Amino acid sequence: PRDTWRTGFPGKNASAGSPAELRSFFERHPELLGQTLVQERIDAGDGHVLFVAAYVDGEGRVAGLFTGRKLRQYPPDRGVTCFGASEALPEAEGIARAFLAETGYSGFAALEFAVDRTSGEVWFLELNPRTFFPNQLFADAGVDLAWIAWRDLTGQAPEPPPRQIDGVRWLDFERDVGCF
């Protein structure tokens, strides 16, 4: 949905198993026609959703970049990270860097990718102009995007982009319990 909280959308998202089911959804919710994004669902699931968080300065330089994996998300298969880990993901990083450069993007960027469990292909899911929910994971893994942005926005000289520490884990216990 374009605006989940004000449109009366039935949940964070919805799935349709066929074109007929999609038509039926809009027949039940005509007010949402033109207010939703419809995209193909990728059979990814827990452990197969990758994320890239970055800060791009006003000159278009990637001043900080983090890559990680959603080990679990809530709601399952389509929600926010509730258990995640830092992990070097060169393919997702390459796609993210190219996308950010080619679009002239600046600011915080939160990009998600899904790895199709049957083909192994990496699919771009979305870009949000903000950081991700598990911000502390990035900082604990050595990529403090908030600090990098603050330095940039206060006119301080950029530091060399930090190196990420892989294998750092982050858990939102309350949401993670809901996965089970």
Salt bridges, closest charged atoms under 4 A:
ASP3 OD2 - ARG6 NE 2.87
GLU31 OE2 - HIS29 ND1 3.75
ASP43 OD1 - ARG117 NH2 2.55
ASP57 OD2 - ARG61 NE 3.01
GLU87 OE1 - ARG69 NE 2.84
GLU93 OE2 - ARG97 NE 2.86
GLU112 OE2 - LYS70 NZ 3.03
GLU159 OE2 - ARG151 NE 3.59
ASP172 OD2 - ARG175 NH1 3.00
ASP176 OD1 - ARG72 NE 2.69
